[in-house]
Amino acid sequence: MKTPHVVVVMGVAGTGKTTVGPLLAARLGVPYAEGDDFHPQANIAKMSAGTPLTDEDRRPWLDAIGDWAQGRAGLGGVVSCSALKRSYRDRLRAAAPGVVFVHLTGDRALIEDRMSHRQGHFMPTALLDSQFATLQPLQPDEAGVAVDVSGGPEEIAERAVNALDSLPGPVQ
């Protein structure tokens, strides 16, 4: 890539954003930021209790991620963020116009199985239905790629790198 993209690894809970994101960042030679670290404590408490976040809850979180992405413009970076709705992605693009999205996609049964085996994460499997109900996949006019999450993390990261290579360079 001529100039590194700032990449938002998106998708429903359990698709592997936190696993694939750092692998993708390492392959691109850019820093990784964990999107969950940008959540205010009140959001984490709600999700831990099994309560889905509202759009209002997500605004400060999205703004913090957008600020990070803007700060990495021209330098590159990878950040995980569910970015389930077009309006969330629009908010991120408003802060950092050159961001591109890697939408990790997969079969609900596979994702539920992966979620049921992870430990120490605040997002319960019970919220998966609300995640899928909220999901608005990338549209043709959005800069990004969809990457299937079947297979292992290294394989998924390699698919993401190859898909990103097909995109034009970032907007300067």
Secondary structure, DSSP 8 states (H G I E B T S, - for coil): --S--EEEEE-STTS-HHHHHHHHHHHHT--EE-GGGGS-HHHHHHHHTT----HHHHHHHHHHHHHHHHHTTTT-EEEE----SHHHHHHHHHH-TT-EEEEEE--HHHHHHHHHH--S-S--GGGHHHHHHH-----TTSSEEEEE--S-HHHHHHHHHHHHHTS-----
